[in-house]
Every structure is written in C-alpha cells, then in structure tokens.
Amino acid sequence: MFKSAACILLFALIFQTSHAQETIINCTDSVFCVPGVVGLPRSKGIVIKRELVRDYLIRSESDGGKASAEIRRNRRWEFKLRAPIILKDGFKMAAGIKYYVEEFNFENPESLNFPFYQNLEDRSLRSIRGDIFIVKPTLTNKYYILRLSGGLNGDYSSESFAKSDFFKFSISSLMGWKKNDYVSYAFGVAFSYGFGRRSVYPIIVYNKSFNNKWGIESILPAEIKLRYSTLNQKNYFYAKAELHGANYSVRLDEAKEDLVYLNKSEVRFLLSWEREIHDWLWFGVEGGLRSNINFDLSSDSSIRTDVVIENSLNQALVYNFSIFVVPPRKMLK
C-alpha cells in the first residue's frame, strides 16, 4: 500500500559509498556507480510514525440511497524496518517490513444509520508487508533498481492469513544514470496498488542538488519535494506534493464471506521538518492539506466501473509525528 514507487530509491541511499555524504564519487570505469547525490540525508532504518486527519465530511451514494456524516478523526500508525542483507560493490540487497494500521471515528457514532459508516466506525484497516530491494551498480554511469513487495491489506484476522483475497503484490523496476555528483535520474515501470487500484504505470526519478543545502527529489507520479538542509546537516526542511493511496479488502457484512475493496487515494501538500536528536536518532514533524481523489468501494480491485458505494471527502488538515533511526556517522566513514 501507499505510493509503492516512492520507497524504491530510499533503498539506494542505504548503499552509498563508504564515505556516504562526506564524499560521493563520480561514476567512472573503475568505480561502481552510486545512485545518491550530494546533500541527501542518511537513510531511515527504523521508523515509527503517528498521523492524524481531523474533522471532515464524507458523502456517499449507492443503490441503497445517499448519506453523509462527519468523520471526527482518521488515525494512522506506521512502523517500518529496513536493513541490508548483501553489501558487495557490484550488488546490493536489503529487506524490509512495514506494518500500517488506520481507523476512522465518526462524530456521534451511535446515530449512524448507513451500513458502510457503521462498519467503518472504529474498524482497524491494516497492512503488513515485506519488501526486497535490489540495486545493481555498474562500472559505467548506469545503475539498476528492483523492488518486490507482498503482504496483507484490509480488515483481516488471524484466520485470514491463508486467504489470497487479502494478499497484494507489487513490483517496480528502474534503470538509472548518474550524470555527476549533483544529478541522478532513472526511468522504470511499476505494477502495484499504490494509487488505490491495481494498475501499471511509468516511474520517473529525478534527483538534483543545487549545492550542499538545496535540492529537488522526485519520484513521479508519486512525489516531488524541495529540500533544504542546514550546513551541519542536522536539520532538513521539505516542501512537497505527494500521491498517497491504499487498497483494502473489507467485509461489509460480517455474516458473509464476500469481500469488497476500498480504493483509497489522495493528494497531499505538506511542509516537514526533520531534526537530529542524537547522531543516529531523529524526529520529524509534518503538516499540510489533504485532498481526496478516490474513496470508493468496488466489487473488484481493478475494474473502475464496478463501484458499489461512491464516496466523496472534504479537504482536511493532516499532520504527523515520527521518530526514526539512521546509520551513525562513524559507520559511514
């Protein structure tokens, strides 16, 4: 879930040269190509994030009629762990795991009379996913990146783990070029549920650092952001726009086995600040505006016309807090 392409290049940051940020070597015929550019922060190995979206209206339409209600809050928790497995000059591999859960709480839940709202109230929608990241540097200015991901998404229980209805799989691949220490770009394709429905779409990655402080990071169509860091690289500030999505398998009727699919996608405009607490320990705060694109229920995870309940959500403010672990500087020297 979530913008699957947006995690791909983060893996490459784990495997910068032994000098990491301090010295990034240009790609030559005697040195393996390093995808990173000057000014990028150290990669996040462990992330714990808490997010909240508050006070917005949902309107729904189905064969059973129309309804509306006020969502008091949409709470989200996220835990991510990523670590290297193979670290060779010409081949890098890492594995990761992500657990994500969100809940919706309505204003005056006891007065809800629309079945979808009643089922959504305080229900845990979860995602547990495993990832494999592979980077293949070359002795030219090219590099290759592959990401494989699979896991469960929805209101699954312990009895659901063996059921394929909750399983989602995605794959993304990229071929990139490093022009110099300040410019790196790549092109590829992804198959995923990153924007709400199962789909195949192109990926364009472009990273450019204007100097040690300012830079642009983009993984289109998932994310584009402007980066600023202080000279000591203990503070990072971002202004960004991103697409955020998920596809959950859910039951509207607990007495039946039939599943429907909640196709969820939104665009976000955010400002964020990341600050070093201690060499390897950081925190982040982020806030901005979320605008809904899709929040429909369908009887199929890929057919756009097979909508069971069509929903629209008002714009809302979103903010989150995170704490994360990065490699200590002494490990990168």
N, C-alpha and C positions, 0 to 999 in steps of 0.2 A: 504494500500500500504506500500511499504518499508518493510523491514525484520520484519514481524509481530511477530515472536518469540522473537526478540531482545528487545521488550518492556516489556515482561512478567515479568521478575524478577525485573525490576525497581520498580514496584508497591510494592514488598515486602519490599523495602528499606523505604517506607513511614511509615511502621508499625513496625519499630524496637522498642525494649522496651523503657520504659520511659527514660532510661539512654542513649539510642542510642549509638553513637560512644564511649562515655566515658566508658560504661560498657555494654558488651554483655554477657548475661547469658547463660551458657551451658544448653542444654535441659535435664530436669530431669522429674521424675514422679510427681513433684509438681509445675512445671513451664512450661507454654506453649512454644513450640519450636519457636525460632526466626530464620528465614532463613538467615539473614545477618551474615557477618563475620567481624572480626576486620579489620579496615583500609578502608572500603568502604566509599565513600563520601556521604554527605547528598543528598537525592533525589531532583530532579528538579520538582517544582510545576508549574512554568510558564517558557516557553522557546520561544524566538524569534531568528530565525536563518536566515542568508543570505548566500547563496552559489553561487559559480561561477565556471564553467568549460569553458576553453577558447581554441579556435584555434585547431580544429581537423577536419579530413577529414571523410566524410561519402560516402560510395559506395553502390549503390542499384542495384538490379536486379529483374525484374518482367517480365510478359508476354509482356509488352509494351516495353521492352528493358532494357538497362543498363544506369546508370547515376552516377555522382559523384559531390560533391560540398564541399565547406569549410564552416563549422559552426564557426562563429566568437565567439559566446558565448552561453552558456546554463545557464540561470539564474534561481535560485530557492529561494523561500521564504517559511518559515515554522513557524507556530505558534502552540504551544501546551499548554494545560491547564489540570492539573490533581489535584484532591482534594479528600480527604477521605469522605465517607458517613457514614459508620458504623465502630466504633472502639471499639470492645469488645475483651477481652483476647483470646477467642476461635473462633473469627470470624471477619475478616476484609474485607471491601469493599470500593472501590474507583471508581470514574467515571472520564473520560477524554474526551477531544475533541481535534481534530487536524485538522488544515487547511494547505494545502500544494498546492503551485502553481509553475509551471515551464514554461519557454518559451525558444524557440530556435530562434536565429537570425543568418541568413546566411550572408556570405560575398557577396556583390553585389546582393542583393535580386531581383533587377529589371531584372537581366539576367537569373533567374531561369526558366527552361523550363520543369522540371519534376513535374507532378501534386502533388506528395507526398510532395516535398520540398515546393512548392507554398502554400500548405495547412498548412504545419508545421510552416512556417515563422511567427513569432510573434503571434502564437496562444497560448492562455492560456490553459494548461492542469492542471486541478485542482483535488484535493481530499479533501473532507470534511468527517470526520469520527468521530463516537462516540465509546467509549470503556467502558466496565465494567470489573473491575479487582476484583477477589475474592481470598483471602488467608485464608485457614483453618489450623491453627496450631493445634497440638495435645499435649497431656501430655507425649508423648514419644519423640523420636528424629525425628519424621516424620512431614511433612507439605504437604499441597496440594495447588496448584495454578491453577486458571481458568481465562481465558481471552476471552471475547466475543467482537466482533468488527463488525461494519457495517457502510457503507457510500457510497457516490457517487464518481466515478472516471472517468475523461475524460473531453471532451470539452463541458460539459453540460451547459445549460442555465436555466433561471428561469422556462421555460416551460418543462424542462426535469426532474424536481424533482419527478414527479409522475411516471416516466418511469423506469421499472425494469432493462432495458438494461445497465444503468449506475451504478446500485447497486452492491456492492461487500460485501460479508460476510466472516468472518473468525472466527475460534475458536481454542483455544490452551489449553491444559491441561497438568499438570505436577504433579508428586509425587516426593517429595524430602526428603533427610535425612541430618541432620546436625551432622557431626561427632564430631566436637568440635568448639571452638571459631574461629578457623582458616580455617576450611574446611567445605564446604557445597556443595552438589551435588543433581541433580534431573534428572529424565527421563520423557519424555512425547511424545505427538504427536500433530501435527498442521495441520489444513486444512486452506489454505489461498492462496493468490496471491502474497505472499512475494517475490518470485523469478521470477516474470513475468507472469507465467501461473497458473491457478487453479491446486492445487496439494495437496497431503497429504504426509507428511514427518516426520521422527522422530526428537526429540529435546533432546539434552544432555546438561545439565548445570553443570558447574564445577567452583566453586569459591575457591581459595586458597590464603591465606595471609601468606607470609613467616615471616613477622614481621609487625610492625605498618607502615612501609614505602612501602614495596614491596609486590606485589600480582599479581595474574592472575585471570582475569574474562573471562569466555567463555560461550557462548550460541550457540552451534553448531547445524546446519551448518551456522548460521548467522554471528557469530562474535567471535573473540578471541583477547584479548588485555593484554598487560603487563602494570601494573600500578605502578607508583612511586609517593609518596607524601612527602612533607616536614614535619618536625616534628610537626609544629604548624597546619598542615592540612589546610593551606591557599593556597597551590599550588598543583595541580595534573598534572602529565605528563603521557601520554599514547603512546604506540606504538601498532598499531592494524591492523588487516586484517578483512575485513567485506564484506559480500554479500549484495548488495543493489538492490531492484527491485520494479517494479510497473506494473500495468496492466490498461491501459486507453481504454475506449470506445470512438471512434472518428468517424467522418464523413469525407470521402474523397471528397464527392460531396455534397455541401450544398443544392442542389436542391432535394436530395433524402433522405429518412429516413433510408436507410441501413447503418449499423454500421460495422466497422472493429475494431480490437483490437490490440493496440500497446503493445507488450510484451517486457518489458524493464528489463534487469538485467545486473549487472556489479560487478566486484570485485575491492576493494579499499585497498590500503596500505597507512596508514595515521600516522602522528605524531600530537599530540594535547596537548594543554596546557590550563588548567582551573585555574583561579585566582580569589580570593576573592576581591571584591571592598569594600563591607561593609558586615557585618555579614550575611545578608540574600540575598545580591546581588552579583552575579558573572558574569564574562565574559569568553568566550572561543574562542580560535583560533585553526584552524586545517588545515593541508595541506598534499598533497601527490599525488599519482598516481592512476588514474582510468583506468581500462582495461575492455573493453566491452565483454560481453558474448552473449547477445541477444538484438536485437533492431528491431525485425521483426513485420510486420503487418500480421495478420491472420483473417480469417472469422469466427473463433471460438476461445473462450478464453481458451480452454483446449486441443484441438487436435493439436499436434505438427507438423503434416504433412500438415496441411491446411494453408500454407503460401501464402499470396497474394503478398507481397513485402519482399524480403530478403535484409537486410541491414548489413553492417559491419562498425564499427567505429574505427578510430585510437586511440591509447592510448593518454591520455591527463592529464594535471595537474588539480587538484581540490583543492579549498580552501574555507573555510567558516569562518564566524564570528558569534558569538552568545552572547546573554545576557540572564541570567536566574535567577530565584528566588528560593531559598531553605528555608526550615524551620529555623528560628532563633535558635541559640543555647539555649537560655533561655526556648524555648518551649520543648526542648528535655531533660531537667533536671528535 
